[in-house]
Amino acid sequence: MGRRQKNVLVTIPISHYCEKARWALDRAGVAYTEHAHLQFVHQFAARRAGGGKTVPVLVCDAGVLAESAEILDYADAHAPADRRIYPDDPAAVAEIRGLEREFDDQLGPQGRRWMYHVLRRRSDLASRYGTAGVPAFERVMLPVLYPAVYAWIDRHLEITQETADQSIDEVRAVFDAVGERLADGRAYLCGDGFTAADLTFSALSAAVLMPPGYGVELPQPDELPVAAADVVHELRAHPAGRHALAMFRNERA
């Protein structure tokens, strides 16, 4: 059924919450058309699609789904049995959803703030990597609008050097907690298989890992300022970072 629907996914192409939704839909085999937009412009597209001010927004046979968690539920309901990301056991599902909420509330916003702070003076990287699939006029106008767009991002995400430093420390704390969970040698965060917990952690860690295999191309450490590249290398070498990279390599088809 999902394969026959003309689903529309409204995104910011580099957004890790949008990658979370893309990954779930791709894994489930749910066909969709992605409507990608730049930051700030995405608000108008999201509202036009029937959502709020944020993306991803999925317009599908179930209606308008305006949260990544809702999109994961939709994808799972349409997935073949061997591609599901929530098991049948209620206790296991509760554990998975608990981790998913923690990553959504902590890892996602903190990693995003740090990443935007790193890129705030790199309009060249924003133009190269942040415009995948956006309408041509948005791509052409980005160099002109970049200062205004980034001023909006700074206000919206409360980005300063101090908040960025605090954010990367909070990201490290999440990575440490995930590393402790993996310390017993398990291959996945919950149970014996890949679940929404692994998907959510891996997708939302992308802001600090810049992983190969992401839904769009991301800048790599050698393109970043030296201090930021050092952080990326540090977190890629962390047990939690290695786990996320393995999930992209092995599960993100």
C-alpha positions, 0 to 999 in steps of 0.5 A: 500500500505504502509503495503506491501512495504519492507521499510528499516529505517536506524537509530541510535537506541537511536536517538530522530530524529529516534524515531520521524520517527519510531513513525510516521511510526508505527502510520500510519501502514507502515511496515518497517525493521529497520537497526540500527547502532552505532554513527559514523558507521551510516554515512556509512550505511546512505550513502550506503542507498542513504542518506547523513551523518545523520539518519534517512533514509527511503528507500521506494517506494517513493525513499530515504527520508533522513530527519525526516520531509520527513518521517513524510510526507510519513507516513501521506500520507499512514495513515488511516484517523483517524491516520493522523498527518496533518489536511486538513486545510492549516492554521492549517498545517502551524502552525503545520509545524512551530512548527515542524521546531522550535523543529527540529532546537532548541529542538532536537540539544540542548537536544542531546548535553546535553544528550551526555555530561551526558553519555560521561563517562558512557560506561556502559549505552552506551553499555546497552542502545545504542546498541539495534538492532545493528549488533553483531560486532558493539556491541562487538567492542563498548567497544574498540571503545568507546573513539574514538566514543565519541571523534568524538561525542564531536567534531561533536556536540561541547560538553563541560561543557559550551555548555552542560549548555547552551543547557539545558537552551535552552531546558528549554526555549522551554519547557517554551514556550510549557508550555505557549501554554498548559496553556489554558488547551488544550490537544494538541499543535494544534487543538483538536487532536494529530498532528505532532507538538505533535509527534515532541515535544514529540520525541525530548524531549526524550533526557531530559525526558528518557520517558517510551514507547520510541521505545527502552529502555532508562536509567532512572533517578536513573541510571544517575549522581545525577545532571542529574537525577535532571534535568530529574525529573525537566523537567518531572514535567514541564507542557511541560514534562507532556504533552510529557509523556502523548503523549508517554503513550496515543499515542505511540502505 
